[in-house]
């Protein structure tokens, strides 16, 4: 089976010679959401034959037509290129997937349970219970979802119990480390690959599968450690974000500048500057629910005291949203009644249409409930926001959303918001008052244009 070497920018390079895969595995990807759609398209781009599966027939029809269910820069091009090549197909049939694949990647979600901190792993169980009865030959099932430690071993036992091929069906755990907005790059150029395996055979298969990526650090470990790598990484990142936001609270109390504080800290090589930008805090479908699930699982294991600090990490993060509402209310004169508020941003981060646990939308909804007339604009997440919160008003551009506003809130640091002209925006608002929720704007240029500028953690 031939494959084409991939350039650093993710495009196929026709000048590089074709080579043969070490072993002609055929891959399936079970679940075609953010993770699954990306993994399926990128593995096909590496030259594998890939069959994507989802129980949502409408989603599968869209994917077959080259339409993504998500917004992810560069992914649609990869999807369409591999549909056209014939290397990538989609189905709703588990029987077809089992007959097709040698390696089955499980890429379904593990959301937070309603009313609990724990992760809901029922989608994983559903995939295993639907796939296993059709597995009548040697194959490898590979979990990529973020799960509570101990899940992999339980699923491995279930596979052997339910599959006709029995112990010939093995499990590996291969956590993903994708960043929304950079998923294609992170899949094709990972900074490390973690393989949780129980046999040398499973390790060899996984090394063969990822061989086309070239020289990438590979950490081979047991199931439990591979599961903890992902949850520990997310917990560390969440802790670092909440640390600088806690410093922002101290800076506000002491009239210091958290932006300068962060800059000074970033030069310390033991600390570094990544994830050290104070602001509205983290959201999305990963960090918030993953740290809560980590705490819940630690409690089940009798190690809850080890992660009690994560409760404060979570609390600091949520306080940022409340503080943003307070700052906006201050600029509104103490009350939102009769006040028009423009919210720039609906997605939880730029380069994404993901509104799950979005701090920006949370603030917008809170202000609306407190009597404010809220108009939201986001470059790509408007449709998702409208469906989730039809009670809010929506603009078709930043200027449209800001028309007649008494207060403007910049809550998602899209490049088009960061580069807004203060004079142009000032020409459409009622009063020139802005709160920079991401510390991404230049205070001097906004104040020079007669704006009242406020930001979290800055004088």
C-alpha positions as CSV (number, residue, x, y, z in Angstrom):
1,X,0.0,0.0,0.0
2,X,1.7,3.3,-1.0
3,X,1.8,6.4,1.0
4,X,2.9,9.9,0.2
5,X,5.2,11.8,2.6
6,X,3.7,14.9,4.1
7,X,5.3,18.3,4.3
8,X,5.5,20.2,7.6
9,X,2.5,22.4,6.6
10,X,0.3,19.3,6.3
11,X,0.1,19.3,2.4
12,X,1.1,16.3,0.2
13,X,4.5,16.8,-1.4
14,X,4.6,15.3,-4.9
15,X,8.4,15.7,-5.1
16,X,8.9,13.2,-2.2
17,X,9.1,9.6,-3.3
18,X,6.4,7.1,-2.4
19,X,7.2,4.4,0.0
20,X,5.4,1.3,1.3
21,X,3.8,1.1,4.7
22,X,5.6,-1.4,7.0
23,X,2.3,-3.5,7.3
24,X,-0.8,-2.8,5.2
25,X,-3.2,-2.2,8.1
26,X,-6.7,-0.9,7.4
27,X,-8.0,1.5,10.0
28,X,-11.4,2.3,11.3
29,X,-12.3,5.4,13.4
30,X,-15.4,4.9,15.6
31,X,-16.9,8.3,16.4
32,X,-16.6,11.2,14.0
33,X,-16.8,14.3,16.2
34,X,-14.0,16.7,16.7
35,X,-11.4,14.0,17.5
36,X,-12.6,11.3,15.2
37,X,-13.1,13.4,12.1
38,X,-9.6,14.8,12.5
39,X,-8.0,11.4,13.2
40,X,-9.8,9.7,10.3
41,X,-8.9,12.4,7.7
42,X,-5.3,12.7,8.9
43,X,-4.6,9.0,9.0
44,X,-5.9,8.7,5.4
45,X,-3.6,11.6,4.5
46,X,-0.7,9.4,5.7
47,X,-1.8,6.8,3.2
48,X,-3.9,4.4,5.1
49,X,-7.3,3.1,4.0
50,X,-9.7,4.5,6.6
51,X,-13.3,3.8,7.4
52,X,-15.0,6.3,9.7
53,X,-18.1,5.2,11.6
54,X,-20.8,7.1,13.5
55,X,-24.4,6.2,14.6
56,X,-25.5,9.7,13.5
57,X,-26.6,9.0,9.9
58,X,-27.0,12.7,9.1
59,X,-23.4,13.4,10.2
60,X,-22.1,10.6,8.1
61,X,-23.9,11.9,5.0
62,X,-22.4,15.3,5.5
63,X,-18.9,13.8,5.9
64,X,-19.4,11.8,2.7
65,X,-20.2,15.0,1.0
66,X,-17.0,16.6,2.3
67,X,-18.7,18.8,4.9
68,X,-17.4,19.0,8.4
69,X,-19.6,18.9,11.5
70,X,-17.1,21.2,13.2
71,X,-15.0,24.2,12.4
72,X,-11.3,23.3,12.3
73,X,-8.8,25.2,10.2
74,X,-7.3,23.1,7.4
75,X,-9.3,20.0,8.1
76,X,-11.9,20.3,5.4
77,X,-9.2,20.3,2.7
78,X,-7.7,17.2,4.2
79,X,-11.1,15.5,4.4
80,X,-12.0,16.3,0.8
81,X,-8.6,15.3,-0.6
82,X,-8.8,11.9,0.9
83,X,-12.5,11.3,0.0
84,X,-11.4,12.1,-3.6
85,X,-8.5,9.7,-3.4
86,X,-10.7,6.9,-2.2
87,X,-8.6,6.3,0.9
88,X,-11.4,7.6,3.2
89,X,-14.9,6.4,3.5
90,X,-17.7,6.6,6.1
91,X,-20.4,4.2,7.3
92,X,-23.0,3.6,10.0
93,X,-22.4,-0.2,10.1
94,X,-20.4,-1.8,12.9
95,X,-20.5,-5.1,10.9
96,X,-18.8,-3.3,7.9
97,X,-16.3,-1.7,10.2
98,X,-15.3,-5.0,11.9
99,X,-14.9,-6.7,8.5
100,X,-12.8,-3.8,7.2
101,X,-10.5,-2.9,9.9
102,X,-7.3,-4.3,11.4
103,X,-6.9,-1.4,13.9
104,X,-10.0,0.2,15.3
105,X,-9.6,3.7,16.9
106,X,-12.3,4.6,19.4
107,X,-12.8,8.4,19.4
108,X,-16.1,9.0,21.3
109,X,-16.7,11.6,23.9
110,X,-16.7,11.2,27.7
111,X,-18.8,14.2,28.9
112,X,-19.4,15.1,32.5
113,X,-22.4,13.3,34.1
114,X,-25.3,15.5,34.8
115,X,-25.3,16.5,38.5
116,X,-21.9,14.9,39.1
117,X,-18.2,15.5,38.6
118,X,-17.6,12.0,37.2
119,X,-17.1,11.3,33.5
120,X,-19.8,9.5,31.5
121,X,-18.1,6.6,29.7
122,X,-21.3,5.1,28.4
123,X,-20.5,6.0,24.8
124,X,-17.3,4.0,25.1
125,X,-19.1,1.0,26.4
126,X,-21.7,1.4,23.7
127,X,-19.0,1.3,21.0
128,X,-17.3,-1.8,22.5
129,X,-20.6,-3.6,22.9
130,X,-21.6,-2.8,19.3
131,X,-18.3,-3.6,17.7
132,X,-17.1,-6.7,19.7
133,X,-19.7,-9.2,18.6
134,X,-18.5,-8.7,15.0
135,X,-14.7,-9.2,15.7
136,X,-14.1,-12.7,14.5
137,X,-10.4,-12.3,13.7
138,X,-7.2,-10.9,15.2
139,X,-7.3,-7.1,15.5
140,X,-6.4,-4.2,17.8
141,X,-8.9,-1.8,19.3
142,X,-7.3,1.5,20.3
143,X,-8.9,4.0,22.7
144,X,-8.1,7.7,22.3
145,X,-10.8,9.2,24.5
146,X,-10.0,10.9,27.8
147,X,-11.1,8.4,30.5
148,X,-11.0,7.8,34.3
149,X,-8.0,5.6,35.1
150,X,-9.0,2.0,35.2
151,X,-11.4,2.3,32.2
152,X,-9.0,0.7,29.7
153,X,-8.5,-2.6,31.6
154,X,-12.3,-2.9,32.1
155,X,-12.8,-2.4,28.3
156,X,-10.0,-4.8,27.5
157,X,-11.7,-7.5,29.5
158,X,-15.1,-6.7,27.9
159,X,-13.6,-7.1,24.4
160,X,-12.2,-10.5,25.1
161,X,-15.5,-11.6,26.7
162,X,-17.8,-10.4,23.9
163,X,-15.6,-10.9,20.7
164,X,-15.9,-14.2,18.9
165,X,-12.1,-14.0,18.4
166,X,-11.6,-13.8,22.1
167,X,-8.0,-13.1,23.2
168,X,-7.0,-12.4,19.6
169,X,-8.7,-9.0,20.1
170,X,-6.4,-6.7,22.1
171,X,-6.8,-3.2,23.4
172,X,-4.3,-0.3,23.4
173,X,-4.7,3.1,24.9
174,X,-3.4,6.0,22.9
175,X,-4.5,9.4,24.4
176,X,-4.9,12.4,22.1
177,X,-3.3,15.7,22.8
178,X,-5.0,17.9,20.1
179,X,-5.6,21.6,20.5
180,X,-8.7,22.9,18.9
181,X,-7.7,25.2,16.1
182,X,-4.4,23.3,15.5
183,X,-5.8,19.7,15.3
184,X,-4.4,18.9,11.8
185,X,-0.9,20.0,12.8
186,X,-1.0,18.3,16.1
187,X,-2.1,15.0,14.5
188,X,0.5,15.0,11.8
189,X,3.3,16.5,13.9
190,X,2.7,15.4,17.5
191,X,5.1,16.3,20.2
192,X,4.9,12.8,21.7
193,X,2.9,9.6,21.3
194,X,1.8,7.6,24.4
195,X,1.1,3.9,23.9
196,X,-0.6,2.0,26.7
197,X,-0.3,-1.6,25.8
198,X,-0.4,-5.1,27.3
199,X,1.7,-7.0,24.8
200,X,4.7,-6.6,22.5
201,X,2.4,-7.4,19.6
202,X,0.1,-4.4,20.4
203,X,3.2,-2.2,20.7
204,X,4.5,-3.3,17.3
205,X,1.2,-2.6,15.6
206,X,1.0,0.8,17.1
207,X,4.6,1.6,16.2
208,X,3.9,0.5,12.6
209,X,0.8,2.6,12.4
210,X,2.6,5.8,13.5
211,X,5.9,5.1,11.6
212,X,4.9,7.4,8.7
213,X,5.0,10.3,11.2
214,X,8.8,10.0,11.3
215,X,10.9,10.7,14.4
216,X,8.4,11.3,17.3
217,X,9.1,10.5,20.9
218,X,7.1,7.4,21.9
219,X,6.4,6.6,25.5
220,X,5.3,3.0,26.0
221,X,3.5,2.2,29.2
222,X,0.7,0.3,30.9
223,X,-3.0,1.1,30.6
224,X,-3.3,3.0,33.8
225,X,-0.3,5.3,33.2
226,X,-1.4,6.1,29.6
227,X,-4.8,7.1,31.0
228,X,-3.2,9.3,33.6
229,X,-0.9,11.1,31.2
230,X,-3.8,12.8,29.5
231,X,-5.7,13.7,32.7
232,X,-2.5,14.8,34.4
233,X,-1.6,17.0,31.5
234,X,-5.0,18.7,31.5
235,X,-4.9,19.2,35.2
236,X,-1.5,20.8,35.0
237,X,-2.5,23.2,32.3
238,X,-5.7,24.1,34.1
239,X,-3.6,24.7,37.3
240,X,-1.2,27.0,35.4
241,X,-4.1,29.1,33.9
242,X,-5.8,29.4,37.3
243,X,-2.5,30.3,39.0
244,X,-2.0,33.4,36.8
245,X,-5.7,34.3,37.2
246,X,-5.3,34.0,41.0
247,X,-2.4,36.4,40.6
248,X,-4.7,38.7,38.6
249,X,-7.0,38.8,41.7
250,X,-4.0,39.8,43.9
251,X,-2.9,42.4,41.3
252,X,-6.4,44.0,41.2
253,X,-6.3,44.2,45.0
254,X,-2.8,45.7,45.1
255,X,-3.1,47.9,41.9
256,X,-0.4,45.9,40.2
257,X,-0.4,44.8,36.5
258,X,-0.8,41.0,35.9
259,X,0.4,41.4,32.3
260,X,3.8,42.7,33.4
261,X,3.9,40.1,36.1
262,X,3.2,37.3,33.6
263,X,5.9,38.6,31.3
264,X,8.5,38.6,34.0
265,X,7.6,35.1,35.1
266,X,7.7,33.8,31.5
267,X,11.5,34.4,31.3
268,X,12.0,31.9,34.1
269,X,12.8,28.7,32.2
270,X,11.3,26.6,35.0
271,X,7.9,28.4,34.4
272,X,7.7,29.5,30.8
273,X,5.1,31.8,29.2
274,X,2.7,29.3,27.7
275,X,-0.8,29.2,29.4
276,X,0.3,32.2,31.5
277,X,-2.0,34.8,30.1
278,X,-4.5,36.1,32.7
279,X,-8.0,36.6,31.6
280,X,-11.5,35.1,31.6
281,X,-10.2,31.5,32.2
282,X,-10.6,28.2,30.4
283,X,-13.7,26.5,29.0
284,X,-14.5,24.1,26.2
285,X,-15.3,20.4,26.2
286,X,-12.0,19.2,27.8
287,X,-10.3,21.1,30.7
288,X,-13.3,21.8,32.9
289,X,-14.9,18.4,32.8
290,X,-11.6,16.5,32.8
291,X,-10.3,18.1,36.0
292,X,-13.7,17.4,37.7
293,X,-13.6,13.8,36.5
294,X,-10.1,13.4,37.7
295,X,-11.1,14.6,41.2
296,X,-14.1,12.2,41.1
297,X,-11.9,9.2,40.1
298,X,-9.3,10.1,42.8
299,X,-12.1,10.0,45.3
300,X,-13.2,6.5,44.1
301,X,-9.6,5.3,44.5
302,X,-9.3,6.7,48.0
303,X,-6.8,9.3,46.9
304,X,-9.1,12.4,47.0
305,X,-6.7,14.4,49.2
306,X,-4.1,14.3,46.4
307,X,-6.3,16.4,44.1
308,X,-8.1,18.7,46.5
309,X,-6.1,21.6,45.0
310,X,-8.1,21.1,41.8
311,X,-11.2,22.3,43.5
312,X,-9.6,25.7,44.0
313,X,-8.3,25.6,40.4
314,X,-11.9,25.1,39.3
315,X,-13.2,27.8,41.7
316,X,-10.7,30.4,40.5
317,X,-11.6,29.7,36.9
318,X,-15.3,30.2,37.6
319,X,-14.6,33.4,39.6
320,X,-13.1,35.0,36.5
321,X,-16.5,34.9,34.9
322,X,-18.2,36.5,37.9
323,X,-15.5,39.2,38.0
324,X,-16.0,40.0,34.3
325,X,-19.7,40.5,35.0
326,X,-18.8,42.8,37.9
327,X,-16.4,44.9,35.8
328,X,-19.1,45.2,33.1
329,X,-21.7,46.3,35.7
330,X,-19.3,48.9,37.1
331,X,-18.8,50.4,33.7
332,X,-22.6,50.3,33.2
333,X,-23.1,52.5,36.2
334,X,-23.9,49.9,38.7
335,X,-26.8,48.2,37.0
336,X,-27.5,46.5,33.6
337,X,-31.1,47.6,33.5
338,X,-31.5,49.8,30.4
339,X,-28.0,49.1,29.3
340,X,-26.9,47.7,25.9
341,X,-23.9,45.4,26.1
342,X,-21.9,44.1,23.1
343,X,-20.2,40.8,23.6
344,X,-17.4,40.0,21.1
345,X,-17.0,36.2,21.2
346,X,-19.1,33.1,21.6
347,X,-16.7,30.3,21.1
348,X,-14.6,29.2,24.1
349,X,-11.4,30.0,22.2
350,X,-10.5,31.5,18.8
351,X,-10.3,29.2,15.6
352,X,-13.2,27.1,16.9
353,X,-17.0,27.1,16.8
354,X,-17.1,25.1,20.1
355,X,-19.3,26.8,22.6
356,X,-19.2,24.0,25.2
357,X,-18.7,25.7,28.7
358,X,-17.8,28.9,26.9
359,X,-16.8,31.6,29.4
360,X,-17.9,34.3,26.8
361,X,-21.4,32.9,26.4
362,X,-21.7,32.3,30.2
363,X,-21.0,36.0,30.8
364,X,-23.4,37.1,28.1
365,X,-26.2,34.9,29.5
366,X,-25.6,36.1,33.0
367,X,-25.7,39.8,32.0
368,X,-28.9,39.1,30.0
369,X,-30.5,37.6,33.1
370,X,-29.5,40.6,35.1
371,X,-31.4,42.9,32.8
372,X,-28.9,43.9,30.1
373,X,-29.7,44.0,26.4
374,X,-27.0,41.7,25.1
375,X,-25.8,41.4,21.4
376,X,-23.2,38.8,20.6
377,X,-21.0,38.4,17.6
378,X,-18.5,35.6,16.8
379,X,-16.9,34.9,13.4
380,X,-17.8,31.2,13.3
381,X,-19.8,30.2,16.4
382,X,-22.9,32.3,15.8
383,X,-25.1,29.4,14.6
384,X,-24.1,27.2,17.6
385,X,-24.7,30.1,20.0
386,X,-28.1,30.9,18.5
387,X,-29.3,27.4,18.9
388,X,-28.1,27.2,22.5
389,X,-29.2,30.7,23.6
390,X,-32.0,32.0,21.4
391,X,-32.8,34.6,24.1
392,X,-29.7,36.6,23.2
393,X,-29.5,39.0,20.2
394,X,-26.8,38.5,17.6
395,X,-25.0,40.8,15.2
396,X,-23.6,40.0,11.8
397,X,-20.3,41.8,12.5
398,X,-18.4,43.4,15.3
399,X,-19.6,46.8,14.3
400,X,-23.2,45.6,14.0
401,X,-23.1,44.0,17.4
402,X,-21.6,47.1,19.0
403,X,-24.1,49.6,17.5
404,X,-25.6,51.7,20.3
405,X,-23.7,49.7,23.0
406,X,-23.0,51.3,26.4
407,X,-20.3,48.7,27.2
408,X,-18.3,46.4,24.9
409,X,-16.8,43.2,26.2
410,X,-14.0,41.4,24.3
411,X,-14.3,37.8,25.5
412,X,-12.8,35.6,22.8
413,X,-9.5,36.8,21.4
414,X,-10.2,36.3,17.7
415,X,-7.6,38.2,15.6
416,X,-10.3,40.4,14.1
417,X,-11.2,41.6,17.6
418,X,-7.6,42.1,18.6
419,X,-7.0,44.3,15.6
420,X,-10.2,46.3,15.8
421,X,-9.8,50.1,15.1
422,X,-10.8,51.9,18.4
423,X,-12.0,54.9,16.4
424,X,-14.1,52.9,14.0
425,X,-15.7,50.9,16.8
426,X,-16.1,54.2,18.7
427,X,-18.1,55.7,15.9
428,X,-21.0,53.2,16.4
429,X,-21.2,52.8,20.2
430,X,-23.2,54.9,22.6
431,X,-20.4,55.3,25.1
432,X,-16.7,54.3,24.7
433,X,-16.3,51.7,27.4
434,X,-14.6,48.4,26.9
435,X,-13.6,45.4,29.1
436,X,-10.8,43.3,27.7
437,X,-11.5,39.8,29.0
438,X,-8.4,38.3,27.5
439,X,-5.8,41.0,28.0
440,X,-5.2,41.0,24.3
441,X,-5.8,44.6,23.4
442,X,-3.3,47.5,23.6
443,X,-4.6,49.7,26.5
444,X,-2.7,52.8,25.3
445,X,-4.3,52.9,21.8
446,X,-7.8,52.4,23.2
447,X,-7.4,55.1,25.9
448,X,-5.8,57.4,23.3
449,X,-9.1,57.1,21.4
450,X,-11.0,58.2,24.5
451,X,-12.2,54.8,25.5
452,X,-12.5,53.8,29.2
453,X,-10.4,50.6,29.1
454,X,-10.6,47.9,31.8
455,X,-9.1,44.4,32.0
456,X,-8.8,41.6,34.5
457,X,-5.8,42.0,36.7
458,X,-4.7,45.4,35.4
459,X,-4.9,48.9,36.9
